[in-house]
Amino acid sequence: MSVKEQIRPTVEGPLAALGLLVEDVAVTPAGRRRLVRVWIDRVLDADGAEVTEPTPSLSLDEVADATRVVSDALDASDVMGEQPYTLEVTSPGVDRPLTEPRHFQRNVSRLVTLTPVEGEPVTGRILRAGAEGLTIEVPAVKKQPARELELRYADVARAAVQVEFSRGHERHEHDSAAHDGTDSSE
């Protein structure tokens, strides 16, 4: 079993206690050291239910707490052996492809580009995401009105979040109206 395969089970339990899960692990040589990257994210309480509200991003404090927990778990085990390593714990970021239902559920309200198994790519905002599929709102273009499009995950070949630089202000106004002015993501 590779070091990468040993790291995941070593850190999953301690991270679960913080309400976090391991998205991925990478171990790469970096001179005399190894660089250990652990991508983490928040555990969703969806239990297969449809998600219609945005999931807050991880805060810097949550990532710092996770880094301490991962470091302690690795130090307490013999997974890393004697060779020194540098640890990097981070959230996946918007460039991660969406491949699991939880990825879509975490990105409700975000703009995504989906490439169906059959057909042309489509860009729209995720309105809701469940265990088997999602609904996106495709904006109006030329002579075609805005519409909602339902897709099963099995029918999606590729999906990625689109970066929106001007959406933050609009989202804040929407969240303020919907949540009485409290926005935990800022």
Salt bridges, closest charged atoms under 4 A:
GLU12 OE2 - ARG8 NH1 3.78
GLU23 OE2 - ARG96 NH1 3.81
GLU23 OE2 - ARG102 NE 2.98
GLU23 OE1 - HIS103 NE2 2.91
GLU23 OE2 - ARG106 NH1 3.44
ASP41 OD2 - ARG96 NH1 3.77
ASP41 OD2 - ARG106 NE 3.09
GLU53 OE1 - HIS179 NE2 3.82
GLU62 OE2 - ARG42 NH1 2.86
ASP65 OD1 - ARG68 NH2 2.42
GLU88 OE2 - ARG37 NE 3.19
GLU148 OE1 - ARG128 NH2 3.16
ASP155 OD2 - ARG152 NE 3.32
GLU164 OE2 - ARG125 NH2 2.87
GLU164 OE1 - ARG167 NE 3.98
GLU170 OE1 - ARG167 NH1 3.88
GLU173 OE2 - HIS169 NE2 2.68
ASP175 OD2 - ARG171 NE 3.63
ASP183 OD2 - HIS172 ND1 3.39
GLU186 OE2 - ARG171 NH2 3.92
GLU186 OE2 - HIS172 ND1 3.35
